[in-house]
Amino acid sequence: MASDSLKGLRILVTRPRAQAARLARLIEQSGGQAQLFPAIEIEDVPVPAALARLHEFDLAIFVSPTAVAKAMPHIKVWPERVRVAAVGAGTRRALEKHGIANVIAPTAGADSEALLATREVGDVAGKRIAILRGDGGRALLGDTFIERGANVEYVTCYRRLLPKPPAHPWKPGELAAVTASSSQGLENLFAVLDPGMLRSTPLFVPHARIAERARALAVREVVLAGHSDDEMLERLVAYFRSHG
């Protein structure tokens, strides 16, 4: 529903390009001006050979909606014996759009820790697990499953790149808020944007780990929001209502 809760406020949306549209639309429906600048550029990689032998695994874990978008077009029929898991609700919904049902996902939270706490992935001793993700990333998921006795294989579905600096960089005071959805994205922002602008602008993040990194980078005001676009919007609206 349209409102003027964020009227006239310019808010930087830094989600990957394919995932930014809904949050931008919610901001603009609330009267704000969404400034799109993906903090992570996504590059295709050759089709992973492991996708042709998914039937060999017991469990396939997708770590992001991007992993779903890059992998699923290359999978003609999902092997019935292979269970599917997602790190959060957004990734689960992306899988369901591709016809994957009964996806294991945490009911609260959207990260490796939340998935690891679910009952369905507690006993994995002797199981073969494929983790579909971008290049690099956190090792917690794989390391923990190895400790639990599983055999883990990482499947790189895309490459994450540093974005190019904008043609007209934002200066301090030009943005009302910045949103960041990952620690890597935050690091990238500091690499290509004015650090002074970033430190002086309220930063909205969905996870305490990102907030901790932001404070280490000397961001003056860090606001913890929820994982979903709706929760991010609610936090933005509540913040500016109280600071109006």
N, C-alpha and C positions, 0 to 999 in steps of 0.2 A: 504494500500500500504506500502510495506516494505521501511524503511529508516534507517539512522544511527543517527537520531536526539538525541537519548538517549544512544549512543554507550558506552558500558562499565559501565553504571551506574546501581547500585543495588538499587532497589526500593521495599520497603515493602508494599505488598498489604494485607490489613487486613479485607476486606469484609468477610461476612459469606461464608463458603466453597462453597455452591451451587451458589453463585453470583460472585465469584472472577475470574472465568475463562476468561471472555471476556476482562476485564481490563488487566489481566496478559498477554493475547495474544497481545493486542495492544501495551503494553510496549515492549514486545519481538520483535514485528514486527518493532519497532522503534529502535532496537539495544540494548535495555536495558535488564537487568536481573531481572525478577520479582521474589521476594522472598515471598512466600505465608505463611501467619500466621493469620488465622481467629481470630479476637479479641473477637468474641462471638461464643461459641459452642452452637449448637442447639440440644435439646433433645426432643424426642417425648413425648407426654402426652396421656392419654386415650382419645378416640374420644369424643369430647364435645357433651353432650346430646342436646344442642341447635341446632346442625346441623340437627337433625331429625325433628325440628319444625321451620325451616326457614320460612315456609309459614305463620307463625304468625306475621312476621315483615313486615314493609313497606320499610325499607332500610337496606342493609347490607354493611358495610364499611370494606374494607381490608386495613390494615395499612402497609403491606410490601409484597414483592414477597414470602417471607417465609410463611406468613399466607395463601397465595393462595396455595402454594405447599403442605402445611399440611392439609388444609381443603377440597380442591376441590375433591381429590380422594374419599372422604366419602360422596359426594353429587351426587346421581345418576342423578337426573333431577332438574335443577334450577327452583324454583317456579316463574311462569311468572309475578305474581303481585309484586314481590320484586325487587325494583330497586337496583342497585349495584354501589358502589363508591370506589375509590382508592385515596390514598394520593398523588400519583405521577404517572408519565408516565411509570416507570418501573413496578409498580404494575398493572397498567392498561394493559400493554402488557402481563403480566403473566396471567391475567384473560382472555384476548382475546384468548390466546393459548388454554384455556379450553373451548372455544366456547361461552364465555359471551360477548354479544354485548352491545352497548350503555352505556358503563361504564362512570359514572360521575367522572371527574378528573380535577384538575387544569391545565390550559394551560401553566402556569409558576410556578415554584417552585415545591417542592415535600415534603410537610410536613403538619401538622395539620392546621396551619395558612392558607396555600394556599387553602386547601380544604374548610375550613370554609368560605372563601371569595367567593366561587363560588355561582352563583345565584341559582343553582338547590337545594342546601341544606340550603337556607336561611329561608324558611318557613317550619318548621318541627313541629309546635305545634300540640300535640295530636298524633304524629306518634310514632311507635315503631321502634327503631334502634338497630341493632346488630353490635358491633364493634369487628371484628375478628383480634386478635393480639397475641403476646407472653405474657408471664406472666409479670405483672407490666407494666412499661412504663409510658409515659406522660398521664396526666389526662385531658389535655386541650380539646381534642376533645369531650369526653363524658360530661365534665362539661359544655362546651358551649352549647351543644345540650340540656342538661337538663335546662339550663337558657332560652333556646328558647322554652321550653314547651314540649320537647320530652321525651319519656320513653326509657332509654338506658340500654342495657345489654351487658356486656363484655363477649366475647367468647374466652377463652384461647386455642389456637391451638398448642402451643409449649412452651418449657421452654428455657430460655437463661442462659447459664452457663459461668463461668470464664474458659478461656482456660488453659491448662497445660503449664508450662514454657517450652520453647524449649530446646532440648538437648544441643544445642550449641548456646547460646545467642549471639546476635550481640553486638559489642562493639562500643564506640564512633568512628566515622570515617569510619566504615565499610559499612554504608548505605548512599546513596546519598539523599534519601528522604523516608518519611513515609507517607502513605495515611491512613486516618481514615474516616469512613462513618457515625459514630454516636457518641454522647457524651458518651454513655455507653461503646461502644467499646474503646474509648480513655481512659476512666477510667480503663478498664480492662488491656489495654496495660501497663499503669503505675503500675498496681498491679503485673504483671508477667515479665516485661522486665526491663532493666536497665534504671531508670529514667534519669540518666545523659546522656545516649545515646539519649533518646527521646527528651530531652530538647535541645540538641546541633544539632539535625538533622532537616532540613526543613520539616515541616508538611503541607500536602495538605489536605484540608477539603472541603466538598460541601456546608456548611451552616454556616452562621454567628454565630449561637448559639454554634456550635462546636468550632469555632475559639475562641469565648469568653472563653469557658471552657479551651481550650488549653493555652490561655494566663494566666488564673488563675493558671494553673499548671506550669507556668514559662517556657513554650516552647519559645525559642528565636525567631524563625522565623515561622510564620503561614501564609500560602498562601491560599486564598479563591478561589476555583475552582467552576465549575458548578456541577449539580446533576448527569449528565450522565457520562458514561465511556468515551465517546468521548470528552466531555468537560474537564474531569480530565486529559486525555492524552494531550489535547491542552495546558492546563495550565502548565503541566510538561515540555513539549517541549519548550514553550515560556520562562519559568523560566530558564532552563538550557542553552537555546540559549543566553539569556541575561547575564548569569553568566559564560559563557564559557571562 
